[in-house]
């Protein structure tokens, strides 16, 4: 599955529309997508959305 991850670049940064970044990644589940991002980056994950289709 492909997931759209909305995040802040800094763990202590408050989520705001102006500072939200987007990352797309492939993972078997949303839980594994979150673990992958948290393991490899210092990002503050705001939301993970599963994308359907291609």
GROMACS elastic network, one bead per residue, 0.5 to 0.9 nm:
[ bonds ]
;  ai    aj funct       b0    kb
    1    25     6  0.83846   500
    1    26     6  0.55944   500
    1    27     6  0.57172   500
    1    28     6  0.58407   500
    1    29     6  0.70763   500
    1    30     6  0.88007   500
    1    50     6  0.71481   500
    1    51     6  0.73118   500
    1    52     6  0.77570   500
    2    24     6  0.68509   500
    2    25     6  0.56459   500
    2    27     6  0.65154   500
    2    28     6  0.84262   500
    2    29     6  0.89697   500
    2    49     6  0.87194   500
    2    50     6  0.62256   500
    2    51     6  0.56558   500
    2    52     6  0.75453   500
    2    53     6  0.88731   500
    2    54     6  0.85534   500
    3    23     6  0.81876   500
    3    24     6  0.56340   500
    3    25     6  0.54271   500
    3    26     6  0.61480   500
    3    27     6  0.73086   500
    3    29     6  0.85932   500
    3    30     6  0.72868   500
    3    33     6  0.73504   500
    3    48     6  0.65190   500
    3    49     6  0.55692   500
    3    51     6  0.56559   500
    3    52     6  0.89032   500
    4    22     6  0.68113   500
    4    23     6  0.58570   500
    4    25     6  0.67605   500
    4    47     6  0.81682   500
    4    48     6  0.57206   500
    4    49     6  0.51101   500
    4    50     6  0.63617   500
    4    51     6  0.68143   500
    5    21     6  0.82390   500
    5    22     6  0.56948   500
    5    23     6  0.50447   500
    5    24     6  0.61092   500
    5    25     6  0.77600   500
    5    33     6  0.85099   500
    5    34     6  0.83857   500
    5    37     6  0.88349   500
    5    45     6  0.71042   500
    5    46     6  0.75597   500
    5    47     6  0.58814   500
    5    49     6  0.64511   500
    5    50     6  0.88330   500
    6    20     6  0.63297   500
    6    21     6  0.57231   500
    6    23     6  0.65051   500
    6    24     6  0.88950   500
    6    44     6  0.87645   500
    6    45     6  0.62050   500
    6    46     6  0.54170   500
    6    47     6  0.51583   500
    6    48     6  0.63666   500
    6    49     6  0.83620   500
    7    10     6  0.86884   500
    7    15     6  0.78077   500
    7    19     6  0.84748   500
    7    20     6  0.55530   500
    7    21     6  0.53574   500
    7    22     6  0.64064   500
    7    23     6  0.77777   500
    7    43     6  0.62296   500
    7    44     6  0.54405   500
    7    47     6  0.69924   500
    7    48     6  0.88234   500
    8    11     6  0.69883   500
    8    12     6  0.86690   500
    8    13     6  0.64637   500
    8    14     6  0.76606   500
    8    15     6  0.64908   500
    8    16     6  0.83932   500
    8    19     6  0.63797   500
    8    20     6  0.52604   500
    8    21     6  0.61303   500
    8    22     6  0.88346   500
    8    43     6  0.57194   500
    8    44     6  0.50092   500
    8    45     6  0.64889   500
    8    46     6  0.71477   500
    9    12     6  0.89458   500
    9    13     6  0.75075   500
    9    19     6  0.80641   500
    9    20     6  0.79364   500
    9    21     6  0.74519   500
    9    41     6  0.87398   500
    9    42     6  0.69571   500
    9    44     6  0.64415   500
    9    45     6  0.87932   500
   10    13     6  0.52756   500
   10    14     6  0.86783   500
   10    42     6  0.63899   500
   10    43     6  0.54735   500
   10    44     6  0.60328   500
   11    14     6  0.82890   500
   11    42     6  0.63186   500
   11    43     6  0.55898   500
   11    45     6  0.82957   500
   12    44     6  0.74693   500
   13    16     6  0.86565   500
   13    19     6  0.86180   500
   13    44     6  0.75264   500
   14    19     6  0.86610   500
   14    44     6  0.87429   500
   15    18     6  0.86078   500
   15    19     6  0.70538   500
   15    20     6  0.66641   500
   15    44     6  0.84392   500
   15    46     6  0.68884   500
   16    19     6  0.55295   500
   16    20     6  0.61259   500
   17    20     6  0.53218   500
   17    21     6  0.87041   500
   18    21     6  0.86781   500
   20    46     6  0.82946   500
   25    33     6  0.73918   500
   26    29     6  0.87436   500
   26    33     6  0.73593   500
   27    30     6  0.72051   500
   27    31     6  0.88072   500
   27    32     6  0.63003   500
   27    33     6  0.53707   500
   27    36     6  0.84047   500
   28    31     6  0.85035   500
   28    32     6  0.66402   500
   28    33     6  0.75115   500
   29    32     6  0.52806   500
   29    33     6  0.62043   500
   29    34     6  0.87346   500
   29    50     6  0.86564   500
   30    34     6  0.61583   500
   30    35     6  0.85809   500
   30    48     6  0.68760   500
   30    49     6  0.78632   500
   30    50     6  0.73242   500
   31    34     6  0.52181   500
   31    35     6  0.62623   500
   31    36     6  0.86466   500
   32    36     6  0.60180   500
   32    37     6  0.86409   500
   33    36     6  0.51142   500
   33    37     6  0.63496   500
   33    38     6  0.86604   500
   33    48     6  0.81637   500
   34    37     6  0.52841   500
   34    38     6  0.60916   500
   34    39     6  0.84589   500
   34    45     6  0.77305   500
   34    48     6  0.76135   500
   35    38     6  0.51604   500
   35    39     6  0.59063   500
   35    40     6  0.86037   500
   36    39     6  0.52742   500
   36    40     6  0.63349   500
   36    41     6  0.85210   500
   37    40     6  0.54501   500
   37    41     6  0.58031   500
   37    42     6  0.82768   500
   37    43     6  0.74399   500
   37    45     6  0.81537   500
   38    41     6  0.56270   500
   38    42     6  0.67169   500
   38    43     6  0.68000   500
   38    44     6  0.80869   500
   38    45     6  0.79715   500
   39    42     6  0.81326   500
   40    43     6  0.88474   500
   41    44     6  0.88735   500
   45    48     6  0.76861   500
   51    54     6  0.82514   500
